Amino acid sequence: MRRREFELARRREALVARSAAQRALLVAAADEIIGRLDRIDQRINAVRRFLQHPWLLLGAIAAMALLFGPRKLLRIASRSALWFTTAQRVLRLVR
């Protein structure tokens, strides 16, 4: 009978140790995900602040026009429009 109790106690200790290790891995993975989501939130908030100031947006477009030229700027604008509509669809699906 003592041998069975000893075996069960040993198995219990092994299971407790295993669950503690798994818990630590889970906490580390959750912290990593939370960190990534925080960085995404910061970027989204920065874009929102940027878009709240139309004069800043117009200045940025004018600076890009001077730097890149009209042809390349049109190419960038068309690609940006594609990404913007895609982002809008994704946001609608997420909500």
Contact map, one row per residue, 1 for C-alpha under 8 A:
11111000000000000000000000000000000000000000000000000000000000000000000000000000000000000000000
11111100000000000000000000000000000000000000000000000000000000000000000000000000000000000000000
11111110000000000000000000000000000000000000000000000000000000000000000000000000000000000000000
11111111000000000000000000000000000000000000000000000000000000000000000000000000000000000000000
11111111100000000000000000000000000000000000000000000000000000000000000000000000000000000000000
01111111110000000000000000000000000000000000000000000000000000000000000000000000000000000000000
00111111111000000000000000000000000000000000000000000000000000000000000000000000000000000000000
00011111111100000000000000000000000000000000000000000000000000000000000000000000000000000000000
00001111111110000000000000000000000000000000000000000000000000000000000000000000000000000000000
00000111111111000000000000000000000000000000000000000000000000000000000000000000000000000000000
00000011111111100000000000000000000000000000000000000000000000000000000000000000000000000000000
00000001111111110000000000000000000000000000000000000000000000000000000000000000000000000000000
00000000111111111000000000000000000000000000000000000000000000000000000000000000000000000000000
00000000011111111100000000000000000000000000000000000000000000000000000000000000000000000000000
00000000001111111110000000000000000000000000000000000000000000000000000000000000000000000000000
00000000000111111111000000000000000000000000000000000000000000000000000000000000000000000000000
00000000000011111111100000000000000000000000000000000000000000000000000000000000000000000000000
00000000000001111111110000000000000000000000000000000000000000000000000000000000000000000000000
00000000000000111111111000000000000000000000000000000000000000000000000000000000000000000000000
00000000000000011111111100000000000000000000000000000000000000000000000000000000000000000000000
00000000000000001111111110000000000000000000000000000000000000000000000000000000000000000000000
00000000000000000111111111000000000000000000000000000000000000000000000000000000000000000000000
00000000000000000011111111100000000000000000000000000000000000000000000000000000000000000000000
00000000000000000001111111110000000000000000000000000000000000000000000000000000000000000000000
00000000000000000000111111111000000000000000000000000000000000000000000000000000000000000000000
00000000000000000000011111111100000000000000000000000000000000000000000000000000000000000000000
00000000000000000000001111111110000000000000000000000000000000000000000000000000000000000000000
00000000000000000000000111111111000000000000000000000000000000000000000000000000000000000000000
00000000000000000000000011111111100000000000000000000000000000000000000000000000000000000000000
00000000000000000000000001111111110000000000000000000000000000000000000000000000000000000000000
00000000000000000000000000111111111000000000000000000000000000000000000000000000000000000000000
00000000000000000000000000011111111100000000000000000000000000000000000000000000000000000000000
00000000000000000000000000001111111110000000000000000000000000000000000000000000000000000000000
00000000000000000000000000000111111111000000000000000000000000000000000000000000000000000000000
00000000000000000000000000000011111111100000000000000000000000000000000000000000000000000000000
00000000000000000000000000000001111111110000000000000000000000000000000000000000000000000000000
00000000000000000000000000000000111111111000000000000000000000000000000000000000000000000000000
00000000000000000000000000000000011111111100000000000000000000000000000000000000000000000000000
00000000000000000000000000000000001111111110000000000000000000000000000000000000000000000000000
00000000000000000000000000000000000111111111000000000000000000000000000000000000000000000000000
00000000000000000000000000000000000011111111100000000000000000000000000000000000000000000000000
00000000000000000000000000000000000001111111110000000000000000000000000000000000000000000000000
00000000000000000000000000000000000000111111111000000000000000000000000000000000000000000000000
00000000000000000000000000000000000000011111111100000000000000000000000000000000000000000000000
00000000000000000000000000000000000000001111111110000000000000000000000000000000000000000000000
00000000000000000000000000000000000000000111111111000000000000000000000000000000000000000000000
00000000000000000000000000000000000000000011111111100000000000000000000000000000000000000000000
00000000000000000000000000000000000000000001111111110000000000000000000000000000000000000000000
00000000000000000000000000000000000000000000111111111000000000000000000000000000000000000000000
00000000000000000000000000000000000000000000011111111101100000000000000000000000000000000000000
00000000000000000000000000000000000000000000001111111100100000000000000000000000000000000000000
00000000000000000000000000000000000000000000000111111100000000000000000000000000000000000000000
00000000000000000000000000000000000000000000000011111111100000000000000000000000000000000000000
00000000000000000000000000000000000000000000000001111111110000000000000000000000000000000000000
00000000000000000000000000000000000000000000000000001111111000000000000000000000000000000000000
00000000000000000000000000000000000000000000000001001111111100000000000000000000000000000000000
00000000000000000000000000000000000000000000000001101111111110000000000000000000000000000000000
00000000000000000000000000000000000000000000000000000111111111000000000000000000000000000000000
00000000000000000000000000000000000000000000000000000011111111100000000000000000000000000000000
00000000000000000000000000000000000000000000000000000001111111110000000000000000000000000000000
00000000000000000000000000000000000000000000000000000000111111111000000000000000000000000000000
00000000000000000000000000000000000000000000000000000000011111111100000000000000000000000000000
00000000000000000000000000000000000000000000000000000000001111111110000000000000000000000000000
00000000000000000000000000000000000000000000000000000000000111111111100010000000000000000000000
00000000000000000000000000000000000000000000000000000000000011111111110010000000000000000000000
00000000000000000000000000000000000000000000000000000000000001111111100000000000000000000000000
00000000000000000000000000000000000000000000000000000000000000111111100000000000000000000000000
00000000000000000000000000000000000000000000000000000000000000011111111110000000000000000000000
00000000000000000000000000000000000000000000000000000000000000011111111110000000000000000000000
00000000000000000000000000000000000000000000000000000000000000001001111111000000000000000000000
00000000000000000000000000000000000000000000000000000000000000000001111111100000000000000000000
00000000000000000000000000000000000000000000000000000000000000000001111111110000000000000000000
00000000000000000000000000000000000000000000000000000000000000011001111111111000000000000000000
00000000000000000000000000000000000000000000000000000000000000000000011111111100000000000000000
00000000000000000000000000000000000000000000000000000000000000000000001111111110000000000000000
00000000000000000000000000000000000000000000000000000000000000000000000111111111000000000000000
00000000000000000000000000000000000000000000000000000000000000000000000011111111100000000000000
00000000000000000000000000000000000000000000000000000000000000000000000001111111110000000000000
00000000000000000000000000000000000000000000000000000000000000000000000000111111111000000000000
00000000000000000000000000000000000000000000000000000000000000000000000000011111111100000000000
00000000000000000000000000000000000000000000000000000000000000000000000000001111111110000000000
00000000000000000000000000000000000000000000000000000000000000000000000000000111111111000000000
00000000000000000000000000000000000000000000000000000000000000000000000000000011111111100000000
00000000000000000000000000000000000000000000000000000000000000000000000000000001111111110000000
00000000000000000000000000000000000000000000000000000000000000000000000000000000111111111000000
00000000000000000000000000000000000000000000000000000000000000000000000000000000011111111100000
00000000000000000000000000000000000000000000000000000000000000000000000000000000001111111110000
00000000000000000000000000000000000000000000000000000000000000000000000000000000000111111111000
00000000000000000000000000000000000000000000000000000000000000000000000000000000000011111111100
00000000000000000000000000000000000000000000000000000000000000000000000000000000000001111111110
00000000000000000000000000000000000000000000000000000000000000000000000000000000000000111111111
00000000000000000000000000000000000000000000000000000000000000000000000000000000000000011111111
00000000000000000000000000000000000000000000000000000000000000000000000000000000000000001111111
00000000000000000000000000000000000000000000000000000000000000000000000000000000000000000111111
00000000000000000000000000000000000000000000000000000000000000000000000000000000000000000011111
